[in-house]
Amino acid sequence: MKITCNAKELAQALKNTVQYKKLAITQCVYLDTTEGFLRIRSTDLETEIRVAIPARIAEYGRCVIPIKELSHTIKSINGEIDMSCSGDIATIYQGDMSIGIDSLAPEDFPLSAIGADCVHLLTMEHSQLSKIIDLVLPFVAVNDPRRVLNGVNITSKNGRAGFSATDGCHLQLLGVYPQLVDDGFSVTIPPSALKKIKCLKGNTVSIWKRIPEEGKPSNVVYFSTESGDVLATRDIDGEYPTIGRFLGDLLEQQIAEMAICPKKWLPICEQLETSTKDTHSVANLITLSQKEGSSLLSFASRKGSSSIQGDTSHSRVFSEQYSSVSLKKVLKALISIKVETIDMAFVGRNGTDMECLTFGTMSNGIEVFCMILPMRGK
């Protein structure tokens, strides 16, 4: 293999790689050539990323080079470099400089069959998908024994794609209306893979799923852009809670509703929070309450109290405790997408007296729905 490419473009591509550090071969990038491009592939055995940069190809071929050594070699180089690979040595040239790097056998690199026998699920704008990823990832469960909750569920129904995450204390559901090809699919994607989608170049992202072989399940999901970049990952096994199904019934049970400004709520939560060490301790519980016929929403904790004047009064008294950490997480997510006001409601849950705090809005074509479950202090 002999190619010429831009050192900075190659260095940037190497920043957007994944690796499994317990095996030498997966601490490398797989480089191969196609017409006018150098393709760069990496894998951590769960997720594989393939990106391409422009290159002049003098001799087609392939090689496998350690990511760390290649990144260190080119990090201070500007302009174009020449690269060749022969046998077990890859050499970087620029002018009178030449640096050799030990390479590994390309046939030992674990590659997935990206793009083979896939069904197209949907296509959406890259910028919109990136915004959704930022909003939904903070709500993913961490180290939950129900492994499926440790991912983001993407599903489609009636022309809408929904992105859901929950950790048992609160949930986030984002709805968009992209170019749907398959209405009725459901996949659950690891957060580590979703974070890497941002590194793919292109204006649109398409989601695909491998068609299973007869008698064998398939859980490989692909994200591709029109520029040819691809991310392949695995659908997390398990049935994700059907969040979208119960939301309609839930909202019909709402007992109070008002419009609020997230920027007004956030400083109150921060002011009344008494401890930042134990995220869901009694010390971090804030009581939200409202008296019958009043439009004043009251906040109280061990540290003090405050209130906000709402736009409507209600006919039912309610008083529940919520985690200040959960409240801040939701409010910061809303502020990040520049939501000025949002509809807030308290709804009954499963026929009990526990009132779930819910928020709903529409921002830049994205439907946002958040729900926070009450906490019981002891």
Secondary structure, 3 states (H helix, E strand, C coil): CEEEEEHHHHHHHHHCCCECCCCCHHHEEEEEEECCEEEEEEECCCCEEEEEEECEEEECCEEEEEHHHHHHHHCCCCCEEEEEEECCEEEEEECCEEEEEECECHHHCCCCCCCCCEEEEEEEEHHHHHHHHHHHHHHCCCCCCCHHHHCEEEEEECCEEEEEEECCCEEEEEEECCEECCCCCEEEECHHHHHHHCCCCCCEEEEEEECCCCCCCCCEEEEEECCCCEEEEECCCCCCCCHHHHHHHHHHCEEEEEEECHHHHHHHHHHHCCCCCCCCCHHHEEEEEECCCCCEEEEEECCEEEEEECCCCCCCCEEEEEEHHHHHHHHHHHHHCCCCCEEEEEEECCCCCCEEEEEEEEECCEEEEEEECCCCCC
